[in-house]
Amino acid sequence: MRRRLRAAGRYIASIGARRRHGLGRLGPAVAIALLCLVLAHCTDRSRIDATLGVAPSERLVQPGEPVPKGGGVYRVGSPYMVGGRLYVPELDPHYRAEGLASWYGNDFHGRSTANGEIFDLNAISAAHPTMPLPSYARVTNLQNGRSLIVRVNDRGPYAANRIIDVSKRAAQLLGFVDRGTTRVRVEYVGPAQLSGSDDRLLEATLRQDEPAPAPGSVKFAAATRIVPVSMTMSPRTRVASTGPISDTTSLDDSSNGDDTVQILNGRGLY
C-alpha cells in the first residue's frame, strides 16, 4: 500500500508541475480521482483471502435478527478456479465420496450463499464445491454412525482437502461440533425445494447406524422414536421455523451463464 501511495504522490507532483507550465488544467481533478482509486483498491485488497484470492460476501443479516428462508435460485454453474484448483459443478445422480467434513458458523452467519440464499448457522445446510444448488445430500459421520440429510446451498470448502462444510446445527446433529472435523460419507440425494424452510423436515431424517432417508419419505410421528431426544436437541440451540414444503422439484439450469461471480460471493471461501 505504501508503494502505491508513493507512486500516486509522485504522479500528483508531476501533474502540479505540468500545470505550472500551462500543460494541464484538469491535473488536480485527475490526481484526486487517481488517489481515490488507489485507496479504494487497497481497501478492497484487505478483504481478499491471500491464499484463495477471493473476498467474502457482505453480511446481509446481523446477529440476532431473523434470517429469511428461501429466495435463492437453481444453479449448477460453470467451471471455476479457486486457490489454483479447477472445480467443475455438475449434476451427478450417483455422486458418492468419503473424506473430511468441517463446519462453519458465526463468521458467515447472515451472509449470502452462492445461489442467493442467506446462510443461517442454526439451519441444516451445507456447502459443496460441485453439487447443484440447492440440493439434498446425505452426510454420514463415519466416526459415530449418525446420518443426516442436509441442504446444499453454497460453494466450498476450498481448504485442507475437505469435501463438505456443514452448518453448526448440522454438525451438532451429526455429533462433531466440538471436534471441528470428522470423516464422512457424502451422497447426492436430489434437488431441494426453493421456498420456505425445510429444517424440521431435515432434522427428522437423522438416523443412527442406518442411512438417513430422503426428505420426501420422512414421517414426523416416527422420527422421535428412531432418534433419542438427547441426540437431536441441544439446550443452547434453537430450531428454525418451518415454511411450506413442496413435494417434488425439477432442476432447472437455465440461470447458469457465467456463475463465477455468484460462486465467489458466497460463503464458501475456507
N, C-alpha and C positions, 0 to 999 in steps of 0.2 A: 504493500500500500504506500509506504514512504517513497518508493521508487516512482510510482505513478504520480504522486503529488509533486515530487521534484520536477518530473518531466512536464507536468501541467504548468508549474510555476515558471519554468524556462520558456514555455510557449507563450504564456501570458506576457512575460517581459519582452519577448521578441515582437509581439503584436503591438505593445506600447511603443517600442522603438520605431516600428514602421509607421505608427500613427503620427508620431512627432515629425516624421519626414513626409507626411501627407499621403501615406500609402494605404491607409485602412480606416475609414470612418466607422465601419462596423466591428472593428477589432475588439473593443471591450465586451460587446454583447456576445460575440463568438467565443471569447475567452471564458466568460462566465458559464455559458452553455457547456463548454468542454469540461470545465471543472465539475459541474453538476453531474455530468455523465460519468466522470472518473469516480466521484464519490459514490454514486449510485451503484456502479459496478463493484466497487469494493464492498459495499454493504451486502449486495446480493451474494457475493462470493463467500461471505462469512457464514451464510446459511447452508452452503453446499457441503455435503459429506466429502471429505478429502479422498476417501477410498473409492466410493461409488460414483462420485461426480454428479449427484443429483440432490435436490433440496426437498424437504418435507412440505406437505401441503399446509395451508393456513388452518388454524383452529376455528371452526365454524360454530361450535357449541362449547360454552365454558363449563368447567367442572361444577357439578351440582344442578345444572339445567337439564331438562328432559331432552332426550335425543330422539329426533324424528325417525320413524321407521320407513323403509322403502325409499322410493324416489330415485332409484338408480335405473340403469338401462342394461339390456343384454349385450354382452360383448365377448367375442373370442379374442380378437386383436391381431395385430401384425407382429412379426418378429421384432425384437428389441434387444438392446445391449446394455448391461449394467455391470460396472466393475470389470470390463473387458471380457465378459462372458455373454454369449448369444442365447436368448431364450425364445422359443417358438411356441406360442399359445396354440392349442388345438383342441378339438373335441375328440377325445379318445374314450369311448364307452368301456374299454377294457383296462383303463389305467389302474395300475396297482404298483405300489412302491413301498419299500421299507427304508427307514433312515431316522434321522434325528428331528424331533419336534421341539419348538420353543413356544413361549407365549409372550404377548405384549399387552400393555395396559395404559397407565396414566399418561405416558408421553404422547400417545397417539389418540387418546380419547377425544371425541368431538371433531376429529379431522376427516376430510373427505377421503373415501376409498377410491380405488381405480375405476369403479363403474358408477361413481356419483352418489353412492350412499354415504352415510356418516357412521364412522366407527364408534361402537359403544362397547366398552370393556366388560359390561355386565350382560351383553348379548352372547349368544352361542354362534360365533363366527370364526373365520379363518382367512389367512392369506396363502395363496399358492401361485407359483410363478407362471404356470401354463394352463390351468383349467379354465373353461369358460366361466364367465361371471354373469349372474350369480349361479353357483352350482351347489348341490349337496354332495358331501364326501363323508365316507365312513373313516373315522380315526380310531384305531385300536392301540391302546397302550400295551406294548409287549412286555412291560415290566410287571404289570398287575392284572392284566386281563380285562380291563374296562374298555368298552367300545361305545362310541357316540357318533351321531350324525351331526355335522357342523355345516354352516352356511359359508361357502367360499365367496367372498365379495371384494377381495383385494389381491394385489400382487405382492410377491415376496415369499419367503425371505431370501436374502441375497448374500448371506454370510455363513461361514463355518460349515458349508455343505449340508445345511438344514433343508428338509424337503417341505415343511409346512410350519406356519406360525398360527397358533390359535389364540383366541381372546382369553383374558384372565378367567372369565367364568367357565369357559370350556376346559381350561387347564385345571380348575378346581374340580369339575365333574370327573375329569379323567385321572385325577389324583397325582398331578405332578407340579402343582403351583409352587410348592415350597422348594422343590429341586431345581426348577427352572427349565430343564430339558429332560427328554426321555426318548427311548427308542419306540417308534410307532410303525404301524402299517397304515397306509392311506389308499383308499379305493374310491373311484368315482362312482356316484350313485345315480345322479340325474340332474336335470335343470331345477333351479329353485324358483319359488314364486317371486314376483316383483313387489307386490304391495303388502302393507301390513307387517306385523311381527310374527315370526314363526318360532319364537324362543320356547314357549310352552310345549309346542309340538316336538321340537328337537330335544328338549330335556327329557321328554317321555321316551326317547329312543335309547337312553342309557341302559347298557346291559353289562352283566358281569360274566366273564368266561363264555360268551357267545356273541356273534356278530350283531351289531345294532341294526334293527330293521329299518327299511325305507320309511320315510315320514308318512307316506300315504297309507301305510298298513298299521299304524300305531293306534291302539285303543287306550284312551286316557284312563279308564277304570282299571285296566290291568297293569298299568305302569308301576304303581306304588308297591304291588306285591312282588314284582320282579326285582326291584332295586330298593335296598333299605333307605329309609329317610335320612339316616345319618350320613349316607354316602352322597345323596343328591343335594342337600341343603346345608349351607354354612351360615351360622348366625350373623356373620359380618357381611353377607352379600344379599342382594335383592334380585328378584326375577322381573324382567321387563314385562310390561303389559302386552297382551296379545291382540292382534287385529284379525281381520278376515283371512281365512285360509282358502286358497284356490286348490282344486283337486289336481288338475293337470296343467302343464305349461309347455309350450313348444319353444325351442331355442331359435332365436332369430338373430342372425349375424349381419343384418342389413346396416347396422350403425358402425361397422368396423372402421373402414377407412384407415388412416394412419393414427393408431392409438398410442403412439409413444408418449405424447404429452399427457394423456389421461392416465396412463400407467405410471409415469414417473411422478405425477401429482398425488398419487395415493400414498398410503402409509407404508407400503412395502419397501422400505429402504434398508432394513437392518436384519 
